[in-house]
């Protein structure tokens, strides 16, 4: 089926969401297919939650949590709520460009998962360095990864990913690292496309602040090791 669920995790993005939702609704409408937009709000403290509730007429499916689920928990909530055959996950900070949507949608039959490649990444230097170091470790456990395993622009058929949802809980902040690792270990085909990565529309990242990097690094290293040796959910189900 040719229909699409757009999943956006949102934490303290009050200033960006009005623009992001407007731009992505316009891009989705041009595809001329049935679609839905799912915003998974994650215990925001800047008015994001109140804005979304007040503007329920925006035509979005809203999942809200009073306590933090974490980035990965919010994305998983959106995947489970999705009613369409295809799911596109992006961030809600404005760094993903709606102009890339047509090329990704056109390529959807090339692989089970289409993932973005930030050829010119617009992030702080410390985050780029962290990603490079983590990729070196990632490659030891999951050889031959794509160029940009943590890009938050990912299109896939829900049916291909649903059986492996238990494996997507191991990396809390590094959700897409865990997603790509799961694809590699479970032989889910990947296709990588260049994407335009933009500056944040407003503010700074709420997760990857310098003071948080050591804790994030440790949690994700341990999570990746656990994921590497975790039993396959499909094997467990068959047993």
C-alpha positions in Angstrom: 0.0 0.0 0.0 1.1 3.5 -0.7 0.4 5.4 2.5 2.6 7.0 5.1 2.8 7.8 8.8 5.2 10.6 9.8 6.5 10.2 13.3 8.0 13.1 15.2 9.4 12.8 18.7 9.2 16.2 20.4 10.8 17.5 23.6 10.9 21.2 24.3 10.3 22.2 20.7 7.6 24.9 21.2 9.3 27.4 18.9 10.0 24.9 16.1 6.9 22.8 15.9 4.5 25.3 14.2 7.0 25.7 11.3 7.9 22.1 11.1 4.3 20.9 11.1 3.3 23.4 8.5 6.2 22.6 6.1 5.8 18.9 6.4 2.1 18.9 5.9 2.7 20.8 2.7 5.3 18.3 1.5 3.1 15.3 2.4 0.1 16.8 0.6 2.2 17.0 -2.6 2.8 13.2 -2.6 -0.9 12.8 -3.1 -1.2 9.7 -0.9 -3.0 9.1 2.4 -0.9 10.1 5.4 -1.0 10.8 9.1 1.3 12.8 11.3 2.1 11.4 14.8 3.7 13.7 17.3 5.1 12.0 20.4 5.5 14.7 23.0 7.8 13.7 25.9 7.2 15.6 29.1 8.2 19.0 27.7 8.5 22.0 30.1 8.5 24.9 27.6 4.9 24.9 26.5 5.2 22.3 23.8 2.6 20.1 25.4 0.1 22.9 25.9 0.6 24.1 22.4 -0.2 20.7 20.9 -3.3 20.2 23.1 -4.6 23.6 22.2 -4.0 23.1 18.5 -5.5 19.6 18.3 -7.2 20.8 15.1 -3.8 20.7 13.3 -4.8 17.3 12.1 -2.2 15.3 14.0 -2.3 12.2 16.2 -0.9 13.1 19.6 0.9 10.8 22.0 1.9 12.6 25.3 3.7 11.6 28.4 4.0 13.5 31.6 7.3 11.9 32.4 10.3 11.4 30.1 10.2 8.4 27.9 13.5 9.4 26.3 14.0 9.9 22.6 13.9 6.2 21.8 10.8 5.6 23.8 9.0 8.5 22.0 10.0 7.1 18.6 8.8 3.6 19.6 5.5 5.0 20.8 5.0 6.6 17.4 5.9 3.4 15.5 3.4 1.4 17.5 0.7 4.0 16.9 1.3 4.2 13.2 -1.7 3.0 11.1 -0.1 3.3 7.6 2.0 0.8 5.8 5.1 3.0 5.6 6.7 5.1 8.4 9.0 8.0 8.1 10.7 9.1 11.3 12.3 12.6 11.5 13.3 15.0 14.3 11.0 17.9 15.2 13.8 20.5 15.5 13.7 21.6 11.8 17.0 19.9 10.8 15.3 17.5 8.4 14.4 19.1 5.1 10.9 18.3 3.7 12.4 18.8 0.2 14.1 15.5 0.6 10.8 13.6 1.0 10.1 13.0 -2.8 13.5 11.3 -3.4 13.1 9.1 -0.3 9.5 8.1 -1.3 10.6 7.3 -4.8 13.3 5.0 -3.5 11.1 3.2 -1.1 11.2 -0.1 -3.1 15.0 -0.2 -3.2 15.4 -1.6 0.3 13.4 -2.4 3.4 14.8 0.6 5.1 15.8 3.9 3.4 18.1 6.0 5.7 19.5 9.5 5.3 23.1 10.4 4.9 24.0 13.9 6.3 26.7 14.8 3.7 27.1 18.2 5.4 26.1 17.8 9.1 24.9 20.9 10.9 25.7 20.0 14.5 28.1 21.1 17.2 31.7 19.9 16.8 31.6 17.8 20.0 28.5 15.9 18.8 30.2 15.2 15.5 33.3 14.0 17.2 31.3 11.8 19.6 29.5 10.2 16.6 32.8 9.5 14.8 34.3 7.8 17.9 31.1 5.8 18.5 31.0 4.7 14.8 34.5 3.2 15.2 33.3 1.1 18.2 30.0 0.4 16.4 31.9 -1.0 13.4 33.7 -3.5 15.6 30.4 -5.0 16.6 28.4 -4.5 13.4 30.8 -4.5 10.4 30.2 -2.6 7.2 27.7 0.0 8.5 26.2 2.8 6.4 28.0 6.1 6.3 25.7 7.8 8.8 24.1 5.3 11.1 22.5 7.9 13.4 20.8 10.1 10.8 17.2 10.9 12.0 15.5 10.6 8.5 14.4 7.0 8.2 11.7 5.5 5.9 10.6 1.9 6.2 7.6 -0.4 5.9 6.2 -1.0 9.4 5.8 -4.8 8.7 9.5 -5.2 8.3 10.4 -3.6 11.6 7.5 -4.6 14.0 8.9 -8.1 14.7 12.2 -6.6 16.0 10.8 -3.8 18.3 12.2 -5.5 21.4 15.7 -4.9 20.0 15.1 -1.2 19.7 15.0 -0.6 23.4 18.7 -1.0 24.2 20.0 2.5 23.1 18.0 5.2 24.8 19.6 8.4 23.3 21.3 6.6 20.4 18.1 5.1 19.0 19.1 5.2 15.3 22.4 3.5 16.1 20.4 0.7 17.6 17.9 0.7 14.7 20.7 0.3 12.2 22.5 -2.3 14.3 19.2 -4.3 14.4 18.9 -4.1 10.6 22.5 -5.4 10.2 22.2 -8.3 12.6 18.7 -9.3 11.3 19.6 -8.9 7.6 17.1 -6.1 6.9 18.2 -4.4 3.7 19.4 -0.8 3.9 19.6 1.9 1.3 21.3 5.2 2.1 20.4 8.5 0.4 22.0 11.9 0.7 19.9 14.3 2.8 20.1 18.0 3.4 20.8 18.6 7.1 19.8 22.1 8.3 20.6 24.2 11.3 18.1 23.9 14.1 15.2 26.4 13.7 15.6 27.6 17.3 17.5 26.9 20.5 20.0 24.1 21.1 19.8 20.4 21.5 18.1 19.3 24.7 19.8 16.0 25.0 23.4 16.2 23.6 24.7 18.9 25.8 28.4 18.8 26.7 27.7 17.9 30.3 25.6 14.9 29.2 28.0 13.4 26.7 30.0 11.1 29.1 26.8 9.5 30.5 25.3 9.2 27.1 28.5 7.5 25.7 28.6 5.0 28.5 24.9 4.1 28.3 25.1 3.6 24.5 28.3 1.6 24.6 26.7 -0.8 27.1 23.5 -0.8 25.2 25.2 -1.7 21.9 27.0 -4.6 23.5 23.8 -5.9 24.9 22.1 -5.6 21.5 24.9 -7.4 19.8 24.4 -10.5 21.9 20.6 -10.3 22.5 18.6 -13.2 21.2 16.5 -12.6 18.1 12.8 -11.9 18.9 11.8 -14.0 16.0 13.8 -17.0 17.2 12.4 -16.6 20.7 8.8 -16.5 19.3 9.3 -19.6 17.3 10.7 -21.5 20.3 
